[in-house]
């Protein structure tokens, strides 16, 4: 698991933990879009590089090379299937900024994007159709070695997202299954989400909650059976699918994984 495991930078001491445990880091610094703009972009970039450099020097951990990185794109008010065409223009521009940052500043080849689905605003058929149009246009000039993974947030079932990637038929457009979101928004068990999305999953966010809201708890704290989930991931997903611990207490989650024998 270590070679495909990442920790989200929103976790406490995430960079240090990534270096200490020899895993990758998912950059959440640009989830707030203004961090990509003007002087702020350079300030954040230098901060990220400094944090990684310090952590690698102080905690060499299991790996000698630089930390593997995944990029989380901004998501606030960005709706690829928006009814207002000007909103889609803004979404496109922001995702282009994110792509340039990921590829040019960090040499990252995988980016997580939110689906932007809003229940009670978009019919599922509309969201599916317009999402396909948006992502088809967005990916037409992207290299084959750059992958986006579309993440569920407010979806109550996985089928709509599967239909989007199946319609796109692009090997570098995959799904990001956020199991914490699914646990809050859906009555379907986690196994059903994993089974239905299956080999379309390119990335997963794992964290726990009590099913009432998105708490980003440690893996052992909530109603999700993480042992069963990890078994299902191994059963239904491709071995190349990467996994990010997105709990706020990253150390507790890593310790749990080690205790359960997933990290030797």
Buried (B, 14 or more C-beta within 10 A) or exposed (E): BBEBBBBBBBBEEBBBBBBBBBBBBBBBBBBEBEBBEEEEBEEBBEEBEEBBBEBBEEBEBEBEEEBBBBBBBBBEEBBBBBEEEEBBEBBBEBBEBBBEBBBEBBEBBBBBBBBBBEEEEBEBEEBBBBBBBBBBEBBEEBEEEBBBBBBBBBBBBBEBBBBBBEBBEBEBBBBBBBBBBBBBBBEBBBBBBBBBBBEBBBBBBBBBBEBEEBBBBBBBBBEBBBEEBBEBBEEBBEEEBBBBBBBBBBBBBBBBBEEEEBBE
